Amino acid sequence: MTDASLGTRRTPTWILAVVGGFFGLIYAGAAWLAISTTILLAPLNALGWFIWIFAILFPVIAFAVSFALSYRRGVAVYALVLLAGLGLVAVFWLNVISYTSLNTSAVVG
């Protein structure tokens, strides 16, 4: 038998879309939380703007990297890589919150 005759079964696109959409909503929620927190801390200095803009962009970057690394693999690997990226977003968010709450005078102008 050749490899061509065995055929590889691909995961249906709709399953990948559902898993990606579910995780995409959670990543978008993290970005939206960073946007709302940035608006609440209105008078920021340059360091504050840098931290909060990066906090807004990090979930988008993490989702894009997770998606690019895993969308051609099986649905289990796809979900696990997206979950790992979400874990990185959560750790980064805790770091941002702890830094800005402990050093408020350094980020608020």
Stockholm file with secondary structure:
# STOCKHOLM 1.0

chainA/1-109         MTDASLGTRRTPTWILAVVGGFFGLIYAGAAWLAISTTILLAPLNALGWFIWIFAILFPVIAFAVSFALSYRRGVAVYALVLLAGLGLVAVFWLNVISYTSLNTSAVVG
#=GR chainA/1-109 SS CCHHHHCCCCCCHHHHHHHHHHHHHHHHHHHHHHHHHHHHTCSBCHHHHHHHHHHHHHHHHHHHHHHHHHTTSCHHHHHHHHHHHHHHHHHHHHHHHHHHHHTHHHHBC
#=GC SS_cons         CCHHHHCCCCCCHHHHHHHHHHHHHHHHHHHHHHHHHHHHTCSBCHHHHHHHHHHHHHHHHHHHHHHHHHTTSCHHHHHHHHHHHHHHHHHHHHHHHHHHHHTHHHHBC
//
